[in-house]
């Protein structure tokens, strides 16, 4: 299994541009999440999904959109990039919320810079 | 509001020393994980431990859910243990979400 994969690894955008960060998992996990990590801080939840077709907002959802059309994929869209969105973005997945099924697995991250 | 607090924020050790990292949380939890973020930014699962005690080699963890804290023990530390240690907590009131603490930055000197 490849686990959780993210593309691209690095990206530079200009203010106002839009882009999509890709996330895929091959573990048949129901739950997927997007986090951002700013320097010196922990991870903050942007959006999450509890299954195909179901998404919800996390702690810092403004400026981001998500959709979940398949179990495997959970893309994150930046609608109009701003310098405040410069961060490292992590995607995570887990099987469910019962016992060890709730172990989260993380992708390698995407480092985004907005100029 | 919901809070996850980790202490200490920074820890510097000599190789071979032992350490204890703490994670306090503000509400009842249905899951808790400890992660190690290595210097390359990769997040590595250490323990899934909403309650009880687990051990894996030199690392062990204990969560006392009724008192709302978890501890991560590192024994005989090595330079490769350096990095940031995070706890991530899922609260009963927010199924499906995880809240991260700000982490403990560990530096192990040779």
Contacts between the chains, C-beta under 8 A, distances in Angstrom:
chain1	res1	chain2	res2	distance
A	31	B	96	6.0
A	33	B	97	7.9
A	33	B	98	7.2
A	35	B	100	7.6
A	40	B	102	7.7
A	41	B	102	5.8
A	41	B	103	7.9
A	42	B	4	7.9
A	42	B	86	5.8
A	42	B	100	3.6
A	42	B	101	5.5
A	42	B	102	4.7
A	42	B	103	5.4
A	43	B	86	7.2
A	43	B	88	7.5
A	43	B	100	4.5
A	44	B	100	7.2
A	45	B	97	5.9
A	45	B	98	6.6
A	45	B	99	7.4
A	48	B	96	5.9
A	48	B	97	6.3
A	50	B	96	5.1
A	56	B	96	7.4
A	58	B	97	6.4
A	59	B	99	7.7
A	88	B	41	6.6
A	90	B	43	6.8
A	97	B	30	6.6
A	97	B	31	7.0
A	97	B	90	7.2
A	97	B	95	5.8
A	97	B	96	6.4
A	100	B	48	5.7
A	102	B	30	7.5
A	102	B	31	4.3
A	102	B	48	6.7
A	102	B	50	8.0
A	102	B	90	6.7
A	103	B	33	6.6
A	103	B	45	6.3
A	103	B	48	4.5
A	104	B	33	6.2
A	104	B	45	7.5
A	104	B	88	7.0
A	104	B	98	6.5
A	105	B	45	6.9
A	106	B	35	7.8
A	106	B	42	7.8
A	106	B	43	4.1
A	108	B	41	7.6
A	108	B	42	6.3
A	109	B	41	5.6
A	109	B	42	7.8
